Amino acid sequence: MILKKYLADRILNALNQINLQGIEVAVDRTQNPEFGHYTSSVSFNLSKVLKKSPYEIAKGIVEKLDDPLGLIDRIEIKGGFINFFLKETAFHLVIREIIKERANYGRSNEGQGEKVQIEFVSANPSGPLHVGNGRGGALGDVLASIFEWFGYAVEREFYVNDVGTQMNLLALSVEARMKELLGMPFEFPEEGYHGEYIKDIARLAIENFGDNIWNLPQEERLERIKEFAKDTILEWQRKDLEDFGIRFDCWYKESTLHKKNLLKEAFDILKANGYTYEKDGAVWFASTRFGDEKDRVLIKSDGSSTYFLADIAYHLDKYRRGFSRIIDIWGADHYGYVARMKAGVEALGYDPNTLELIIYQIVHLFRGGSAVRMSKRAGEMVTLRELLDEVGKDAARYFFVMRDPNSQLDFDIDLAKTQSANNPVYYVQYAFARCCSLFRQAEARGIEIERMFDCDLSYLRDPLEIELMITLEDFPDILKNAFYNRAPHRLTFYLESLAKSFHSFYNSLRILQEDEPIMYARMALVFATQQVIKNGLDIIGVSAPERM
């Protein structure tokens, strides 16, 4: 990022000299070292404007280029691309920057404390979290961390859907299992919850309530059971998420919307703005006026409100809490909700561009090459807890974010448990552990480790060292890419690339040796690598073990 910015500034300065201002200049790494270390395609973007060939434009830019720090060895023009070959000393600036910034390397204050809310997981409190919730949880938490690295004030929120049919079915299911356990006649609800966890809640409920629960009127009894079951499941979910490395700042209950009368407030705003109408005994929201494919029901013909109205009221409350940007992370079954939710926000009077909805695809678990479909405890799904118990937090979080959210994720349980280079999280962690091991060896030999911070880096000139330094320079740029594209998986790709460069360097070149100038220069490079891996793993929420 230091070097890319330096080169981009050189191009901008050249453009200013030929009276071209306000041009966006991108500088990228070359894929082939024959074309230099970095390249820019700015000439192609200017070709139509200036009505000249990219080559002519590139030639004019290069003629005006300055190099105040003397970092450029030579420049070549290939078909309009401006290719930069840098001196070895240029890459030493990267090491100096990392040593200076350390845990702040890659950070930015771009957000300047702007309030952002990211809502994710938000599973119904009717059962344990499943692996799909795990993917949404990892995606949301890592994205929140990236926003924090860019200087935003982020609030992580879990929306508790504690109102509606699913909660009534939960109460009926637990009550039926309580009766079953007590040897009482029972009738299990047709659409009830069948997992073994319902029996677990029933046992706890029997112990909690005692015999007095059966003396209550059924309506009051079911309400008591519903609250107990909800609280029990929420505690399970909270514990699973904490063990997964996620702590929410706010657990917002849907019932709060009803207590605060926010559904009526939201409805009244839509009505006052002229976006509601009556048809077939129901009240509709004219969401097609905002680009939705069809209008949506707000109040059903029986007078009850829809989930969509509750969602609109919930987002009204979010904006009133002062968030300037709201991000919802939802599962694949919510794909059709994007347009209607943005329509609802705009109809309330807010900028729909301040609401982002990220939809992630489903997770397929595999073991031994075969799909894993059923849970021993939950029946129809595999729980997040089962996965955590089997592969651990680090592997689970890493695997959940290492693919584009828009792609289905095939999660190989056997691979996640493997301690080999084939396991990407192990591969990255092992690179960090190797760095730590080297410094332990240096300390055991009595080497003055602190001398590496002020050493002569000019001894770093091997191609493997140059490649590693170039990769380290990429880190801030990769973070920007992950931030602007809401794509945490790009950070995992980067960490694996960095680990590969480091392992090649470590396996091929002797670091601790009698030639002290070379030794200290290489130790500084190891330190920089160790720091960047740590920064990346911290963002993902994966540990950086010093020994493996």
Residue, then its C-alpha position, 0 to 999 in steps of 0.5 A: m500500500i505504501l509503494k502503490k500509493y507512492l506510484a499512484d501519486r507519481i502518476l497523478n503528479a504527471l497528469n497534473q502537469i498535462n492539465l488532467q485533474g480528478i483522475e482515479v489512478a489504480v496501481d496493481r501488482t503484476q501477475n508476471p515478474e517479467f512485467g515489473h513489480y507493479t502496473s497501472s492501466v490508467s492510460f486505457n481509461l483515458s484513451k476515449v477521453l483524450k482520443k489517443s492510443p493507450y501507448e501514446i498516453a502512457k508515453g506522455i505520462v512516463e515522460k513527466l514522472d518524477d521519483p523524489l525518493g529514488l525508488i524506481d529502477r526503470i519503467e516499461i510501457k507494454g501495450g499501454f500498461i505502465n510497468f514499474f520495476l522498483k529498486e530493492t530499497a523500495f520494499h524495505l520501506v514496507i518492513r519499516e512501516i510494519i515495525k512502526e505501526r505493528a498492531n495498527y498496520g492496515r488500520s484506517n480512520e476513514g469512518q471517523g467514529e460513524k455509527v454502524q449497526i450490523e445485525f446478524v444470526s437473529a435465529n428464532p429462539s425455538g431451537p439450537l443454532h445450526v451451521g447456517n447460523g454459524r456461517g452468518g455469525a462468522l460473516g457478520d462478526v468478521l465484517a464488523s471487525i473490518f469496519e472497526w479497523f476502518g474507524y467505524a463505531v460498530e454495534r453488533e445486534f441479534y434480533v430475537n424473534d420472540v413473537g408469533t406462531q413459532m413461539n406458541l408451537l414451542a410452548l405446546s411442544v415442551e408442554a407435550r414432552m413434559k406430560e410425556l415424561l410425567g406419564m400423563p396423557f399428551e397430544f403432540p402438536e402436528e407442526g411441533y418441534h421434534g428434536e431431543y432438545i425439546k425433551d431437555i427443556a421439558r426436564l428442566a421445566i419440570e424441575n423449575f416449575g414443579d407440580n404447581i404448573w398443572n394447577l394453572p389455566q392452560e393459557e397461563r401455563l403455556e405462557r409460563i412454559k413459553e417464556f421458560a423455553k425461550d429463555t433457556i434456548l436464548e441462553w444456549q444460543r448465547k453460550d454457543l455464540e460466545d464459544f464461537g467468539i461472538r459477543f453481541d452488544c444488543w439482544y433486541k427482542e421483537s416483543t419490544l416493538h409491540k410494547k413500544n407500539l412501534l408497529k402502529e407508529a411505522f404504519d401511521i408514517l406509511k399511511a400519512n406518506g400515502y403508501t398504503y391502501e386497502k384491498d380484499g379486507a387487508v391493508w397493503f404497502a405500495s412497495t412497487r412504487f419503490g421498485d419491489e416486484k409486488d405490493r406487500v400486506l401489512i395488516k391481514s384481513d383478520g386484523s393481525s399484523t404481518y412479519f413485514l410490518a414488524d421488520i419495518a418497525y424494527h428498522l424505524d427503531k434502528y434509525r431512531r437509535g442514530f445509526s447512519r448505516i445499517i447492515d442486515i446479514w440474512g440467510a439465502d431464504h431471505y433473498g426476496y426480502v431485499a427489495r421490499m425492505k429497502a422500499g420500507v426504509e425509503a417509505l419511512g423517509y430514510d435513504p435506502n442506500t444507508l441500508e445494506l442487505i447481505i445474503y449468504q448461501i447455505v452450508h453443506l457439511f461433508r465427512g469422509g466424502s459424504a454429506v452430513r445431514m442429520s443431528k443426533r440432538a436436533g433431528e433435522m439439522v446439524t447444530l453449531r455446537e456439534l460442529l464446534d465440539e468437533v472442529g473447534k472455534d478457529a477452524a469453524r470461523y475460518f472455514f465459514v468465511m473463506r468463501d464468497p457469501n454468494s457461493q454455497l459453502d462445502f464444509d469438509i469436517d475431516l479437512a478442518k480437523t487435519q493438522s497439515a498444509n492442506n488445512p488452510v487455517y492450520y497452514v496460516q497458524y503454522a506460519f505464525a508459530r514458526c515465526c514465534s519459534l524462530f525468536r525463541q531459538a534466537e533468545a536461547r542463543g543469546i541473540e540481541i533480538e532488539r537489534m533487528f528493529d534498527c538493522d540494515l535492510s539492504y541485505l534483503r535482496d533474494p527473490l524470495e525475500i522480495e516476494l514476501m515483502i511485496t505480499l506484506e505490502d498488499f495487506p492494507d489494500i486487501l483489507k480495503n478490498a474486503f471492506y468495500n466489497r463486503a468480502p471477508h473471504r478475500l482476507t483468508f485468501y491473502l493470509e494463505s498467500l502470505a503463509k505460502s510466501f513465508h514458508s518458501f522463504y523460511n524453508s529456503l534461506r537460513i535466518l539465524q546465522e553467523d553473518e549478523p547483518i543478513m541475520y538481523a535483516r531476515m529477522a526483521l522480515v520474520f517479525a513483519t510477517q508475524q505481525v501481519i499474520k497476527n493482524g489478519l487472524d485477529i480480524i477473523g477472530v482466529s487465534a495465533p498460537e505461538r506453538m503448534 
